[in-house]
């Protein structure tokens, strides 16, 4: 009888508990609908079920960034990077969050790491060019803007400013 009661306690978990992937998909759908707080809640649930799920931290960071919680985004991107040190887009997005906080040198470091992981990461080159422009490294900004342009991003306004 006791085993039967214990089994009854777990039946709702089996039939009604969501998986990590379901929370991630639900969070993605909410983020797409611009319900960033709802997305953050779902990503947090996914993280509680699997604390080593880098994508859940990354996605939660992206939703926090959309809410202008740059420090929260940096924290989540950092956790994603700790779990997966080759997560180039996490480095790039952390760089963007640092850029939003006027930490241009920190941003450049993150964009550089993203480029080391993926040498064809056009967005990282473009964003690093902007950060270099902000610190008045016009030569570096020009080189990165040209590289991002060669990879398909229209950097012509930045090229005109930095390269002339």
matplotlib code that plots the C-alpha trace (Angstrom):
import matplotlib.pyplot as plt

x = [0.0, 2.8, 4.5, 1.2, 0.8, 4.4, 3.6, 0.5, 2.6, 4.9, 2.2, 1.5, 5.2, 5.2, 2.2, 2.4, 6.1, 7.8, 11.1, 14.1, 13.5, 9.9, 10.8, 13.4, 10.9, 8.3, 10.8, 11.8, 8.2, 7.7, 10.9, 9.8, 6.5, 8.5, 7.3, 10.8, 9.7, 7.8, 10.7, 13.1, 10.8, 10.8, 14.6, 15.0, 12.8, 15.0, 18.1, 16.6, 16.1, 19.6, 22.0, 24.6, 22.5, 24.5, 21.8, 19.2, 21.6, 22.4, 18.8, 17.9, 20.8, 19.4, 16.0, 17.5, 19.4, 16.1, 14.8, 18.0, 19.2, 22.7, 24.4, 21.9, 22.6, 26.4, 26.0, 24.0, 26.4, 29.3, 27.6, 27.0, 30.6, 31.8, 29.7, 30.8, 34.0, 33.6, 30.2, 31.2, 27.9, 27.7, 31.1, 29.8, 26.5, 28.4, 30.5, 27.4, 26.1, 29.4, 29.4, 25.9, 27.5, 30.3, 32.9, 34.5, 37.7, 35.8, 33.6, 36.6, 38.0, 34.8, 34.5, 38.1, 37.4, 34.3, 36.5, 39.2, 36.5, 34.9, 37.1, 34.1, 31.9, 30.9, 28.8, 31.7, 34.0, 31.4, 30.8, 34.5, 34.9, 32.3, 34.0, 37.4, 35.9, 34.6, 38.1, 39.5, 41.4, 40.4, 43.0, 41.6, 38.0, 38.7, 40.3, 37.4, 34.8, 36.4, 36.6, 32.9, 32.0, 33.9, 31.8, 28.6, 27.7, 27.2, 29.8, 30.1, 29.2, 31.6, 34.3, 33.8, 34.2, 37.0, 39.0, 39.2]
y = [0.0, 2.4, 1.9, 2.5, 5.9, 6.9, 5.9, 8.1, 11.1, 10.8, 10.2, 13.9, 14.6, 12.0, 13.3, 17.0, 17.8, 19.5, 18.5, 20.8, 20.9, 21.8, 24.7, 25.8, 25.7, 27.5, 30.2, 30.6, 31.0, 33.6, 35.5, 35.5, 37.0, 39.6, 38.2, 38.3, 38.0, 34.8, 33.5, 34.2, 32.2, 29.2, 29.3, 29.4, 26.3, 24.6, 25.6, 24.2, 20.9, 20.9, 23.4, 22.6, 23.6, 26.4, 27.2, 27.9, 30.3, 31.9, 32.3, 33.7, 36.2, 37.3, 37.9, 39.9, 41.9, 42.6, 44.0, 46.1, 44.1, 44.1, 43.0, 40.0, 39.2, 39.3, 36.9, 34.4, 34.7, 34.1, 31.0, 29.7, 30.3, 28.5, 25.5, 25.7, 27.7, 27.5, 29.3, 32.1, 33.8, 33.9, 35.8, 38.1, 38.9, 39.4, 41.8, 43.7, 43.9, 45.2, 47.7, 48.9, 49.4, 51.5, 48.8, 49.1, 47.3, 44.4, 44.3, 44.2, 41.3, 39.3, 40.1, 39.0, 35.7, 35.1, 35.8, 33.4, 30.7, 31.5, 33.5, 34.2, 35.8, 38.9, 40.4, 40.1, 41.9, 44.6, 45.1, 45.0, 47.8, 49.9, 49.4, 50.2, 53.3, 54.4, 54.1, 56.0, 53.1, 54.2, 51.9, 48.8, 49.9, 50.4, 46.9, 45.2, 47.1, 46.1, 42.5, 42.5, 44.0, 41.2, 38.8, 40.3, 43.1, 46.6, 48.5, 51.4, 54.2, 52.9, 52.4, 56.0, 57.4, 55.1, 54.7, 58.3]
z = [0.0, 0.9, -2.5, -4.2, -2.4, -3.4, -7.0, -6.9, -5.8, -8.8, -11.5, -11.8, -12.4, -15.2, -16.9, -16.3, -15.8, -18.7, -20.1, -20.4, -24.2, -23.7, -21.4, -23.9, -26.8, -24.8, -23.8, -27.5, -28.5, -25.8, -26.7, -30.3, -29.2, -27.2, -23.9, -22.4, -18.8, -19.7, -21.7, -18.8, -16.5, -18.9, -19.4, -15.6, -15.4, -18.0, -16.0, -12.8, -14.5, -16.1, -14.6, -17.3, -20.3, -21.9, -24.5, -21.7, -20.0, -23.4, -24.3, -20.9, -21.3, -24.6, -23.1, -20.3, -22.8, -24.6, -21.3, -21.0, -18.0, -19.3, -16.1, -15.9, -19.5, -18.9, -16.0, -18.1, -21.0, -18.7, -17.3, -20.8, -21.7, -18.5, -19.6, -23.3, -23.7, -27.5, -27.6, -30.0, -30.1, -26.3, -26.3, -29.0, -27.2, -23.9, -25.8, -27.0, -23.4, -22.2, -25.1, -23.9, -20.4, -22.1, -21.3, -24.7, -23.7, -22.2, -25.3, -27.6, -25.6, -26.0, -29.7, -30.2, -28.4, -30.6, -33.7, -32.4, -32.2, -35.5, -37.9, -40.2, -37.6, -39.4, -36.5, -34.1, -36.5, -37.0, -33.3, -32.5, -35.1, -33.4, -30.0, -31.5, -33.0, -29.6, -28.1, -31.0, -32.5, -36.0, -37.7, -35.9, -36.5, -40.2, -40.5, -38.7, -40.6, -43.9, -42.7, -41.7, -45.1, -46.8, -44.8, -45.9, -43.4, -44.9, -42.9, -45.4, -42.9, -40.4, -43.1, -44.2, -40.7, -39.5, -42.7, -43.9]

ax = plt.figure().add_subplot(projection="3d")
ax.plot(x, y, z, "-o")
ax.set_aspect("equal")
plt.show()
